[in-house]
Amino acid sequence: MIHQKIKTLSPGEKAKTSLAKTVLSGANTLVLDEPTNHLEVKAREILEQALLKYQGSLIFVSHDTRFIKNVSTRVFDLESKKMYESYLEWEDDKRT
């Protein structure tokens, strides 16, 4: 599979390839747009673990609340334009 052309990969395989390339690039900041799209459950769990070990800054956009809860340290809500110090703080504010 390592010799397979990128254009022949599934959307999930392309996403995994891009994420692996980005994480291994040595960048000190990662900006990810919907990183869990097209990933199966096991791949999402592996991604979460890799990002939790990542030493740099991480900025991501996601609708995946499980991913947000597991990976984020702060949440910026675009709708309300508020910064929250944790997922739980954001979740509590949404309930009220």
N, C-alpha and C positions, 0 to 999 in steps of 0.2 A: 504494500500500500504506500510505502514511502516514495515510490517512483510515480505514483498516480498524479496526473495533472490537476491543479486546483479547480479548473473549470468543470471537472467531472465529479467533484465532491458534492455531497448533499449540503443543504443549508447549515445543518448542525455540525457537520465535519468542517465546513468552511469557518464557522464561528470558533470551533475549538482550535483550528490552525491559527487563526488570527490572534486569539487570546494567548496561545502558547508563545507565538512570536513576540507579542507585546510584552508579556511578563518576562521573557528571557532577554529582552533588549537591553536591560540594565537601566531603563528610565527610572527617574526618581518620582515621577508623577504619572499616573494612569488616568485617562479620561475614557470612560466606557459608556456606550449608549445601549441600553437594554441588553446587558451581557448574558442574561439567562435565556433570551429568545432562542428557539430552535434547539435547546439542550434538553436531554432526557434527565430524569431525577438524579441518577448517579453522577452524571457530568456536572450538574449544578452543585452537588455536594462537594465534588473535587475542586470546582472553581472557588467555592466559598472558603474551603480550607487553604487553598493557595493564596487567596487574597488576604485572609487573616494573617498569614505569615509574611506578607509583603511588607517591606520596611519603609516604602515611600508613601507619598500621598495618593489617595484614591478619590476620584470624583466620578460618580455614576448617576445615570438616569435609569429608573426602573419602576415598573408597576407591580413587580413581584414582591409582595409584602413580606413573605418569608425571607427572601434574599436580603431585603432592606433591614429587617429585624436582626438577622444573623451577622451582617457585615458592617453596617453603618455605625459610626460613633456619633454623628450629628445628622440631622435631616433638615433640608431646606425645602419647604413646601412652596412650589411655584404658584399655586392657586392663591394662598393667603399671603405670600411673600414674607413668611416668617421662618426664622431659624430655630430649630429645636435641639436641645442638648442630648436627646436620645430618641430612639424610636418610640419608647413607651410614653415619653412626654408628648410627642406628636400624636400618637394614638389616643391618649387621654383628651387632648384638645379637640380632636376630630369628633369625639363622642359628645362633646358639649355644644 
